[in-house]
């Protein structure tokens, strides 16, 4: 008897499980209305690809995902991967914050089995829904015996959790894969034991012409433990921000320089040696890493070493 791959599907909602009153409407719909069982039943070819067990963990629009949801997802994923009767895990997820959830799983889950995340840009009852094809692709990837780590697949593209970024609001090819992020094994499972009683607050501040400095002070006042700066260009800090940033550093905040543009920001670039840099991590993913680092009690030296290893540069 031929062994069929055994895939565990964890459903969290999103557009892939959403429906619209007007099936042709891709703007006005409700995410996460179908259950995992209903979603699987609506795609008959899936039964030919693998034996699929299902778990309805959440049924959310991914804009409403929180760090507590990430932690629950990591626990469910690890529990499934630890089962002997599971060969791989597929996760359905809304596209708005899929890259953040995928990166969190990369940092917190330990296994040699594959995890593949997918979603959709069109609701499930759209006449040309992309969810069925994306889910079939995800199951196929999760059955590949040599695949390991956390992956995403959308619209025929396969991407690592580290390199995938949503770059379009509504197109089927909404995700970009940054080819310069080739090493997807660094930090895999690095924070698997981190289970904080409460998540440290880490805020993202975007620089723009005339951005006020009181935003920095407000973050400090409301309990932020770290800041990600989504700066212009390759990470230039506005001159008027410097006093407020120094005040934030003086009370213990960890601050990372990033960019609101695609592309890396390196430490020491623009004569900013005192600030750590995000490297090739976009601000949202840098925030995930910094939250976990603060929760784990790492200091600036530890974080500098992690960022250096991630970006293959000297700390």
C-alpha positions as CSV (number, residue, x, y, z in Angstrom):
1,X,0.0,0.0,0.0
2,X,1.4,3.4,-1.0
3,X,1.9,5.8,1.9
4,X,0.0,9.0,1.4
5,X,1.4,12.2,2.9
6,X,-0.4,13.3,6.0
7,X,-0.9,17.1,6.2
8,X,-2.4,19.0,9.1
9,X,-4.3,22.1,8.0
10,X,-4.5,25.0,10.5
11,X,-7.1,27.6,9.5
12,X,-7.0,31.1,10.8
13,X,-9.6,32.8,8.5
14,X,-8.7,35.5,5.9
15,X,-10.0,36.1,2.4
16,X,-9.4,32.5,1.4
17,X,-12.3,31.6,3.8
18,X,-14.3,34.8,3.0
19,X,-17.5,35.4,1.1
20,X,-19.1,38.4,-0.6
21,X,-22.8,39.2,-1.1
22,X,-21.9,39.9,-4.7
23,X,-19.6,37.0,-5.7
24,X,-17.8,39.3,-8.3
25,X,-17.0,41.9,-5.7
26,X,-13.3,41.7,-4.5
27,X,-13.6,44.7,-2.2
28,X,-16.8,44.3,-0.1
29,X,-16.7,40.9,1.5
30,X,-16.3,39.4,5.0
31,X,-13.1,37.5,5.7
32,X,-13.2,34.2,7.6
33,X,-16.8,33.1,7.1
34,X,-16.1,29.5,6.0
35,X,-14.9,26.9,8.4
36,X,-11.8,24.7,7.7
37,X,-14.1,21.8,6.9
38,X,-16.1,23.8,4.5
39,X,-13.0,25.1,2.8
40,X,-11.6,21.6,2.3
41,X,-14.9,20.2,1.1
42,X,-15.1,22.9,-1.5
43,X,-11.8,21.8,-3.2
44,X,-12.3,18.1,-4.1
45,X,-8.8,17.7,-5.7
46,X,-7.2,18.1,-2.2
47,X,-8.2,14.6,-1.2
48,X,-6.0,13.2,-4.0
49,X,-2.9,15.0,-2.7
50,X,-2.8,14.0,0.9
51,X,-4.6,12.8,3.9
52,X,-5.7,16.1,5.5
53,X,-6.6,16.7,9.1
54,X,-8.0,20.1,10.0
55,X,-7.9,22.5,12.9
56,X,-9.9,25.7,13.1
57,X,-7.7,27.8,15.3
58,X,-9.1,31.3,14.5
59,X,-11.5,32.8,12.0
60,X,-10.1,36.3,11.6
61,X,-9.5,39.0,9.2
62,X,-5.7,39.1,9.4
63,X,-5.7,42.8,10.0
64,X,-7.0,41.8,13.5
65,X,-4.1,39.5,14.2
66,X,-2.2,40.2,17.5
67,X,1.0,38.9,19.0
68,X,-1.1,36.7,21.3
69,X,-2.6,35.2,18.1
70,X,0.9,34.6,16.8
71,X,1.8,32.8,20.0
72,X,-1.3,30.6,19.8
73,X,-0.5,29.8,16.2
74,X,3.1,28.9,17.0
75,X,1.9,26.5,19.8
76,X,-0.6,24.9,17.5
77,X,1.9,24.6,14.7
78,X,4.6,23.1,17.0
79,X,2.1,20.6,18.4
80,X,1.1,19.4,14.9
81,X,4.7,19.1,13.8
82,X,5.6,17.1,16.9
83,X,3.0,14.5,15.9
84,X,4.3,11.3,14.3
85,X,1.2,11.1,12.1
86,X,1.9,14.5,10.5
87,X,4.3,15.0,7.7
88,X,3.8,18.7,7.2
89,X,1.6,21.7,8.2
90,X,-0.4,24.0,5.9
91,X,-1.8,27.3,7.4
92,X,-4.5,29.4,5.8
93,X,-4.1,33.0,6.7
94,X,-5.2,36.5,5.5
95,X,-2.7,38.2,3.3
96,X,-2.5,41.5,5.2
97,X,-0.3,40.3,8.0
98,X,0.7,36.8,6.7
99,X,4.4,37.8,6.3
100,X,4.5,38.8,10.0
101,X,2.9,35.6,11.2
102,X,5.2,33.6,8.9
103,X,8.3,35.3,10.3
104,X,7.2,34.8,13.8
105,X,6.8,31.1,13.1
106,X,10.2,31.0,11.5
107,X,11.7,32.4,14.7
108,X,9.7,30.3,17.2
109,X,9.0,26.9,15.7
110,X,11.6,24.0,15.7
111,X,11.1,21.2,13.3
112,X,12.6,19.6,10.1
113,X,9.1,19.2,8.7
114,X,7.7,21.9,6.3
115,X,5.2,24.6,7.2
116,X,3.5,26.3,4.3
117,X,1.3,29.3,4.6
118,X,-1.2,30.5,1.9
119,X,-4.2,32.7,1.4
120,X,-6.2,34.4,-1.3
121,X,-6.8,37.8,-2.8
122,X,-10.4,37.0,-3.9
123,X,-13.1,35.6,-1.6
124,X,-14.0,32.0,-1.8
125,X,-17.3,32.5,-3.7
126,X,-15.7,34.6,-6.4
127,X,-16.2,33.0,-9.8
128,X,-12.4,33.1,-10.3
129,X,-11.3,32.5,-6.8
130,X,-7.6,32.1,-6.3
131,X,-7.8,30.3,-3.0
132,X,-8.4,26.8,-4.3
133,X,-5.3,26.9,-6.5
134,X,-3.2,28.4,-3.7
135,X,-4.3,25.8,-1.2
136,X,-3.6,23.0,-3.5
137,X,-0.1,24.4,-4.2
138,X,0.5,24.7,-0.4
139,X,-0.5,21.1,0.2
140,X,1.8,19.9,-2.6
141,X,4.7,21.9,-1.1
142,X,4.1,20.5,2.3
143,X,4.3,17.0,1.0
144,X,7.8,17.5,-0.4
145,X,10.0,15.3,1.8
146,X,13.1,17.5,1.6
147,X,11.4,20.8,2.2
148,X,11.9,22.2,5.7
149,X,11.2,25.5,7.5
150,X,8.4,28.1,7.0
151,X,7.3,29.0,3.5
152,X,4.6,31.0,1.8
153,X,3.0,30.3,-1.6
154,X,0.7,32.6,-3.5
155,X,-0.2,32.9,-7.2
156,X,2.2,30.2,-8.2
157,X,5.2,31.7,-6.4
158,X,7.1,30.0,-3.5
159,X,8.7,32.3,-1.0
160,X,10.6,32.0,2.3
161,X,9.1,33.5,5.4
162,X,12.0,35.9,5.6
163,X,11.9,37.2,2.1
164,X,8.2,37.5,1.3
165,X,6.6,40.9,1.5
166,X,3.1,42.1,0.4
167,X,3.7,44.7,-2.2
168,X,0.3,45.3,-3.8
169,X,-3.1,45.9,-2.2
170,X,-5.2,43.8,-4.5
171,X,-3.3,42.1,-7.3
172,X,-3.1,38.3,-7.5
173,X,0.7,38.7,-7.5
174,X,0.5,40.8,-4.3
175,X,3.7,39.3,-2.8
176,X,7.3,40.1,-3.7
177,X,10.2,37.8,-2.9
178,X,13.4,39.5,-2.2
179,X,16.1,37.5,-4.0
180,X,18.9,38.9,-1.9
181,X,17.4,37.1,1.2
182,X,18.8,33.6,0.3
183,X,19.7,32.3,3.7
184,X,16.4,31.3,5.3
185,X,17.9,29.0,8.0
186,X,19.5,31.7,10.2
187,X,17.6,32.2,13.5
188,X,15.1,29.4,12.7
189,X,13.6,28.4,16.0
190,X,16.0,30.8,17.8
191,X,13.1,32.0,20.1
192,X,11.3,28.7,20.5
193,X,11.3,28.9,24.3
194,X,10.1,32.5,24.6
195,X,6.6,32.7,26.2
196,X,6.2,36.1,27.8
197,X,3.5,36.9,30.4
198,X,2.9,40.0,28.3
199,X,4.4,41.2,25.1
200,X,6.8,44.1,25.2
201,X,5.5,47.1,23.3
202,X,7.5,47.9,20.2
203,X,6.3,50.7,17.9
204,X,7.1,51.6,14.3
205,X,7.5,55.3,13.5
206,X,7.6,56.4,9.9
207,X,9.7,59.4,8.9
208,X,8.2,61.9,6.5
209,X,8.7,65.6,5.7
210,X,8.0,67.5,8.9
211,X,7.3,64.5,11.1
212,X,7.0,65.7,14.7
213,X,9.3,64.6,17.5
214,X,6.6,64.3,20.1
215,X,5.6,61.0,18.5
216,X,8.8,59.5,19.9
217,X,8.1,60.9,23.3
218,X,4.6,59.6,23.2
219,X,5.8,56.1,22.5
220,X,8.1,56.3,25.6
221,X,5.3,57.8,27.7
222,X,3.0,54.9,26.8
223,X,5.4,52.2,27.7
224,X,7.3,51.3,24.5
225,X,10.3,49.1,25.1
226,X,11.7,49.5,21.5
227,X,11.3,51.5,18.4
228,X,11.6,50.6,14.7
229,X,12.3,53.7,12.6
230,X,10.9,53.4,9.1
231,X,13.1,56.2,7.7
232,X,13.5,57.8,4.4
233,X,15.9,56.4,1.8
234,X,18.6,54.2,3.3
235,X,17.9,55.1,6.9
236,X,18.7,58.8,7.4
237,X,17.5,60.1,10.8
238,X,16.0,63.6,10.7
239,X,18.1,66.1,12.6
240,X,15.1,67.2,14.7
241,X,14.5,63.6,15.9
242,X,17.9,63.1,17.5
243,X,17.2,64.7,20.9
244,X,14.0,62.7,21.4
245,X,15.7,59.5,20.3
246,X,18.6,60.1,22.7
247,X,16.0,60.6,25.5
248,X,14.4,57.3,24.5
249,X,17.7,55.5,24.5
250,X,18.6,57.0,27.9
251,X,15.5,55.3,29.5
252,X,16.4,51.9,28.0
253,X,14.6,51.7,24.7
254,X,16.2,49.7,21.9
255,X,16.0,51.5,18.6
256,X,16.5,50.0,15.1
257,X,17.0,52.1,12.0
258,X,15.0,50.7,9.0
259,X,13.6,52.2,5.8
260,X,10.1,52.8,4.4
261,X,11.6,51.8,1.1
262,X,12.4,48.3,-0.2
263,X,16.1,47.5,0.3
264,X,18.6,47.1,3.2
265,X,19.8,49.6,5.8
266,X,23.2,48.8,7.2
267,X,24.8,49.8,10.5
268,X,27.1,52.8,10.1
269,X,25.4,53.9,6.9
270,X,24.9,57.7,6.9
271,X,27.3,58.0,9.9
272,X,24.9,56.4,12.3
273,X,27.1,53.9,14.1
274,X,25.3,54.3,17.5
275,X,22.1,52.9,16.1
276,X,21.5,49.3,15.2
277,X,20.1,48.7,11.7
278,X,17.4,46.3,10.4
279,X,19.5,45.1,7.5
280,X,17.2,43.6,4.9
281,X,14.3,43.2,7.3
282,X,11.3,45.5,6.5
283,X,10.0,47.4,9.5
284,X,7.1,45.0,10.3
285,X,9.4,42.0,10.5
286,X,12.1,43.9,12.4
287,X,9.4,44.7,14.9
288,X,8.7,40.9,15.4
289,X,12.4,40.2,15.9
290,X,12.8,43.1,18.4
291,X,9.7,42.1,20.4
292,X,11.0,38.5,20.8
293,X,14.5,39.8,21.6
294,X,13.2,42.1,24.4
295,X,10.9,39.4,25.7
296,X,13.9,37.0,25.8
297,X,15.9,39.6,27.8
298,X,18.6,40.2,25.2
299,X,20.7,43.3,25.4
300,X,21.9,45.5,22.6
301,X,25.1,43.5,22.2
302,X,23.1,40.2,21.8
303,X,20.8,41.9,19.3
304,X,23.7,43.3,17.3
305,X,25.1,39.8,17.0
306,X,21.8,38.4,15.9
307,X,21.3,41.1,13.2
308,X,24.9,40.7,12.0
309,X,24.4,36.9,11.6
310,X,21.1,37.5,9.9
311,X,22.6,39.9,7.4
312,X,26.0,38.3,7.2
313,X,28.0,41.4,8.3
314,X,30.3,42.1,11.3
315,X,28.5,43.2,14.5
